[in-house]
């Protein structure tokens, strides 16, 4: 089968009881396009939140997410249905790099992250995934994910207190939509809260639409060339570990849903996401990751066709060609970002705890307890270490404690026969 051909599922018009549309199948093109649009809607909110928060051009990020998704589908040979959207793991290092060197320096860190992830993918293709599981057991990955979210608590507070009423309305919007709705709307509750807060701020005159008025309706995205500072790049190294965990988890989840053994695609998935992130960093987009949001669409529709993801990717590229659209999102006021930040950063942190729970991490074990406890405190307090031009922030230091400390303590456990 060629890359861009799929078998028609049944009559192409429906999915029967107990049936699924496999990765190498599709429905009739009108229905496939409809599913592709659902995938666009599912990834939309989260993909745009990162550039809104980091002040990257949203249209450029959307453009590279579409390009990255096409690259992912090609490299995984159309066997792993996935959309590559903006990764929240980049929020903290981008913020630090933007403060110290601007967007170009942040892009250098994103590009370097992509190169490292691609190298990991190549190693996994040759050596398998066992060494990754050894280096990143659940207690370590859970701790790192937790500090990547909770380290941003201060940033959420700073935006929140700028316009507390707008922030509270935004926060309440996320909560109410999440509690009172089902299905698709429930899955985009954070973006729905952003829309509610945005509308509230607009009604109260707390908006600046100068950028929207000046933006063109149709134009190529704004591309930015990265610059490289090693002092900034080191801030992004922990993100590589998170992206590894996210990609491996995504492939395993898709494998379980489709009933297909996709272990041979682990290395390809990591390589593809690494190359997609490298491209984004080279041109002005946020780093990418495989999106769990789109797994929800597949679970609801029982359609795993990669044809729908090609439609979603092409649709994203087309949408990215409207700077006016991106300018509307860039106008999001600080109070709205504060409300979104409180829930979003907290959710990222709680995902770390979810990793612990799902993998039944034993905190009666003194080593597990020590690693988690110290990593979390170092990360949340942002305990930094400065040497010359280098500044190792709380996320970097917490990650070092988690990864290196765990291996050293486990080796000591074995040495004493514990």
C-alpha positions in Angstrom: 0.0 0.0 0.0 1.3 3.4 -0.9 1.6 6.2 1.7 -1.4 8.1 0.6 -3.9 5.2 -0.1 -6.3 3.7 2.4 -8.7 0.7 2.0 -12.4 1.7 2.1 -14.0 0.5 5.4 -17.2 -1.4 4.5 -19.4 0.8 2.4 -17.5 3.9 3.5 -20.6 5.4 5.1 -20.8 3.9 8.6 -19.0 2.0 11.4 -21.0 -1.0 12.5 -21.5 -2.2 16.1 -18.2 -3.6 17.4 -16.3 -2.4 14.4 -13.4 0.1 14.2 -11.9 1.9 11.2 -8.3 0.8 11.3 -5.2 3.0 10.6 -5.0 1.7 7.0 -8.7 2.2 6.3 -10.9 5.3 5.7 -14.5 6.2 5.3 -15.8 8.1 2.3 -13.9 11.3 1.9 -16.7 13.7 3.1 -16.9 11.7 6.3 -13.1 11.5 6.6 -12.9 15.2 6.2 -15.5 15.6 9.0 -13.4 13.5 11.3 -10.3 15.5 10.4 -12.2 18.7 11.4 -13.0 17.1 14.7 -9.3 16.5 15.2 -8.5 20.1 14.4 -11.1 21.2 17.0 -9.6 18.8 19.6 -6.0 20.0 19.2 -6.9 23.7 18.7 -7.3 25.0 22.2 -4.1 23.4 23.6 -2.0 24.1 20.5 -2.9 27.8 20.7 -2.5 28.2 24.5 1.3 27.8 24.4 2.0 30.7 21.9 -0.6 32.9 23.6 1.1 32.4 27.0 4.7 32.7 25.6 3.9 35.5 23.1 5.0 33.5 20.1 3.1 34.1 16.9 0.1 31.7 17.1 -0.2 31.3 13.3 3.4 30.2 13.0 3.0 27.6 15.7 -0.2 26.3 14.0 1.7 26.1 10.7 4.5 24.0 12.2 2.1 21.8 14.0 0.5 20.9 10.7 3.9 20.4 9.0 5.1 18.3 12.0 2.0 16.1 11.9 2.6 15.3 8.2 6.2 14.5 9.0 5.2 12.2 11.9 2.7 10.3 9.7 5.4 9.8 7.0 8.1 8.6 9.4 5.8 6.3 11.3 4.6 4.9 7.9 0.9 5.8 8.6 0.8 3.3 11.4 0.5 5.7 14.4 -2.5 8.0 14.3 -1.4 11.2 16.1 -1.5 15.0 15.9 1.6 16.9 17.0 0.5 20.0 18.9 2.2 22.5 21.2 3.8 20.9 24.2 3.2 22.6 27.6 6.5 21.2 28.8 8.2 24.1 27.0 6.4 26.9 28.9 8.8 27.3 31.7 12.1 27.2 29.7 10.6 29.5 27.0 9.7 32.0 29.7 13.1 32.0 31.2 14.9 32.2 27.8 12.6 35.0 26.6 13.5 37.0 29.7 17.2 36.6 29.2 17.5 36.7 25.5 14.2 37.1 23.6 12.3 34.9 21.3 15.3 34.0 19.0 17.2 32.5 22.0 14.1 30.6 23.1 13.8 29.1 19.6 17.5 28.0 19.8 16.5 26.0 22.9 13.5 24.5 21.2 15.6 23.5 18.2 18.2 21.9 20.4 15.5 20.0 22.3 14.3 18.6 18.9 17.7 17.5 17.9 18.3 15.7 21.2 14.9 14.0 21.0 15.6 12.9 17.4 18.9 11.4 18.5 17.0 9.5 21.2 14.7 8.2 18.6 17.6 6.9 16.5 19.1 5.2 19.5 15.7 3.6 20.4 15.4 2.3 16.8 18.8 0.5 17.3 18.7 -0.5 20.9 15.0 -0.7 21.9 13.1 1.1 24.6 14.4 -0.8 27.6 17.2 1.7 28.5 14.6 4.5 28.5 12.4 2.6 31.0 15.6 2.1 33.2 16.6 5.8 33.1 13.1 7.2 33.6 11.1 5.0 36.0 7.6 6.4 37.0 8.8 8.0 40.2 11.3 10.1 38.1 9.0 11.0 35.2 6.2 11.8 37.6 8.4 14.1 39.6 9.7 15.9 36.5 6.3 16.4 35.0 5.0 17.8 38.3 7.7 20.5 38.7 7.4 21.6 35.0 3.8 22.5 35.9 4.1 23.8 39.4 7.3 25.8 38.8 5.0 28.2 36.8 2.8 29.0 39.8 4.5 32.4 40.2 3.8 33.3 36.5 0.2 32.4 37.0 0.0 34.6 40.1 1.6 37.6 38.3 -1.0 37.5 35.5 -3.9 36.8 37.9 -3.4 39.8 40.1 -3.2 42.1 37.1 -6.9 41.8 36.5 -8.3 39.5 39.3 -12.0 39.9 38.3 -11.3 38.8 34.7 -9.1 36.0 36.0 -11.8 34.7 38.3 -14.4 34.8 35.5 -12.0 32.9 33.3 -11.3 30.3 36.0 -15.0 29.9 36.8 -15.6 29.4 33.1 -13.2 26.5 32.9 -14.7 24.9 36.0 -18.3 25.3 34.9 -17.8 24.0 31.4 -15.7 21.1 32.7 -18.4 20.2 35.3 -21.6 20.8 33.3 -20.7 19.5 29.8 -19.9 16.1 28.2 -18.0 15.0 25.1 -16.1 17.4 22.9 -17.0 20.6 24.8 -15.8 19.0 28.0 -12.4 18.1 26.5 -11.8 21.7 25.5 -13.0 23.2 28.8 -9.7 25.2 29.2 -10.1 26.8 25.8 -13.8 27.4 26.4 -12.8 29.3 29.7 -10.4 31.4 27.7 -13.2 32.4 25.3 -15.4 33.3 28.2 -12.7 35.4 29.9 -11.8 37.0 26.5 -15.5 38.0 26.0 -15.8 39.3 29.5 -12.6 41.5 29.1 -13.9 42.7 25.7 -17.3 43.7 27.2 -15.5 45.7 29.9 -13.2 47.4 27.5 -10.1 45.7 28.7 -8.8 44.8 25.3 -6.3 46.3 22.7 -7.3 45.4 19.2 -4.6 47.6 17.4 -2.7 44.4 16.4 -5.9 42.8 15.1 -6.8 45.8 12.9 -3.3 46.0 11.5 -3.1 42.2 10.6 -3.7 41.0 7.1 -6.5 38.5 6.4 -4.2 36.2 4.3 -0.4 36.0 4.4 2.4 33.6 5.2 3.2 33.1 8.9 6.0 35.2 10.5 9.2 33.2 10.6 12.0 33.9 13.0 15.6 32.6 12.9 16.9 31.1 16.2 20.1 32.1 17.9 22.0 29.8 20.2 23.1 30.4 23.8 24.3 27.3 25.8 23.1 29.0 29.0 19.6 29.0 27.6 19.7 25.6 26.0 20.5 23.8 29.3 17.1 25.1 30.5 15.4 22.9 27.9 17.1 19.6 28.6 14.4 18.4 31.1 11.8 18.9 28.4 13.5 16.1 26.4 12.7 13.6 29.2 9.1 14.7 29.3 8.7 14.4 25.5 10.1 10.9 25.6 7.6 9.9 28.3 4.7 11.5 26.3 5.6 9.9 23.0 6.1 6.4 24.5 2.8 6.7 26.5 1.0 7.8 23.3 2.2 4.9 21.2 1.3 2.5 24.0 -2.2 4.0 24.3 -2.8 3.8 20.5 -1.5 0.2 20.5 -4.0 -0.7 23.2 -6.9 1.0 21.4 -6.2 -0.5 18.0 -5.0 -3.9 19.2 -1.8 -3.6 17.1 1.7 -4.1 18.3 3.4 -0.7 17.6 6.6 -1.3 19.6 8.6 -1.2 16.4 7.3 2.4 15.9 8.6 3.8 19.3 11.9 5.0 17.8 10.1 6.4 14.7 7.7 8.3 16.9 10.5 9.9 18.9 12.5 10.7 15.8 9.5 12.2 14.1 8.6 14.4 17.1 12.2 15.4 17.4 12.4 16.5 13.8 9.1 18.3 14.0 10.3 20.2 17.1 13.5 21.0 15.3 11.7 22.5 12.4 9.5 24.5 14.7 12.5 25.9 16.5 14.2 26.7 13.2 11.3 28.9 12.0 9.4 30.4 15.0 7.0 27.8 16.3 6.5 26.1 19.7 7.9 22.6 20.3 5.6 19.8 19.6 4.4 16.6 21.2 1.8 13.8 20.5 -1.6 14.9 21.6 -3.8 13.0 24.1 -6.7 15.3 23.1 -7.0 13.5 19.8 -7.0 10.1 21.4 -10.4 11.2 22.9 -11.7 11.8 19.4 -10.6 8.3 18.3 -12.1 6.7 21.4 -15.4 8.5 20.7 -15.6 7.7 17.0 -13.8 4.4 16.8 -12.1 5.8 13.7 -8.3 5.4 13.9 -7.7 6.2 10.2 -4.5 8.2 9.6 -6.3 9.7 6.6 -8.2 11.9 9.1 -4.9 13.2 10.5 -3.7 14.2 7.1 -6.9 16.2 6.7 -6.3 17.8 10.2 -2.7 18.6 9.3 -3.6 20.2 6.0 -6.5 22.1 7.6 -4.1 23.5 10.3 -1.7 24.7 7.6 -4.5 26.5 5.8 -5.8 28.2 9.0 -2.2 29.3 9.8 -2.3 31.5 6.6 -4.6 34.1 8.3 -2.5 36.5 10.4 -5.8 38.2 11.4 -6.9 35.0 13.1 -3.6 34.8 15.0 -3.8 38.5 16.1 -7.1 37.9 17.7 -5.6 35.2 19.9 -2.5 37.3 20.6 -4.7 40.1 22.0 -5.7 37.9 25.0 -5.4 40.0 28.1 -3.2 39.2 31.2 -6.2 38.6 33.4 -7.4 35.8 31.1 -3.9 34.3 31.0 -3.9 34.4 34.8 -7.1 32.4 35.2 -6.0 29.9 32.5 -2.5 29.6 34.1 -3.9 28.7 37.5 -5.8 25.7 36.2 -3.4 24.7 33.4 -0.2 24.8 35.3 -1.9 23.0 38.2 -3.2 20.3 35.8 0.3 19.7 34.4 1.5 19.3 38.0 -1.3 16.9 38.8 -0.4 14.8 35.7 2.8 14.0 37.5 0.9 12.6 40.5 -1.3 10.7 37.9 1.9 9.0 36.7 2.7 7.9 40.2 -0.8 6.6 40.9 -1.2 4.7 37.6 2.2 3.0 38.0 1.6 2.3 41.7 4.8 4.0 42.9 5.6 2.8 46.4 6.3 5.8 48.6 6.9 3.4 51.5 10.3 3.0 49.8 12.6 5.6 51.2 14.4 6.2 47.9 11.2 6.9 46.0 10.0 9.2 48.7 13.3 11.1 48.9 13.5 11.6 45.1 9.9 12.8 44.8 10.1 15.1 47.8 13.4 16.8 47.0 12.6 17.1 43.3 9.2 18.8 43.9 10.5 21.3 46.5 13.5 22.3 44.3 11.3 22.7 41.3 8.4 24.6 42.9 10.7 26.9 44.9 12.8 27.4 41.7 16.0 26.8 43.6 18.5 28.1 41.1 22.3 27.7 40.8 24.4 30.4 39.0 27.9 29.8 37.6 29.3 32.5 35.3 27.0 33.0 32.4 25.0 29.9 33.3 21.9 29.8 35.4 20.4 26.4 36.2 16.8 27.0 37.3 14.7 24.9 39.6 13.4 22.6 36.8 16.9 21.8 35.7 18.2 21.2 39.2 15.1 19.2 40.1 15.5 17.0 37.0 19.2 16.3 37.8 18.3 15.3 41.4 15.5 13.0 40.0 17.5 11.3 37.2 21.0 11.1 38.8 19.9 10.8 42.4 17.6 7.9 41.7 20.3 5.9 40.0 22.9 6.6 42.7 20.5 5.7 45.5 19.3 2.5 43.7 22.9 1.5 43.2 23.6 2.1 46.9 20.5 0.0 47.8 21.9 -2.9 45.8 25.4 -2.5 47.2 24.1 -2.9 50.8 21.7 -5.7 49.8 18.6 -3.6 50.5 
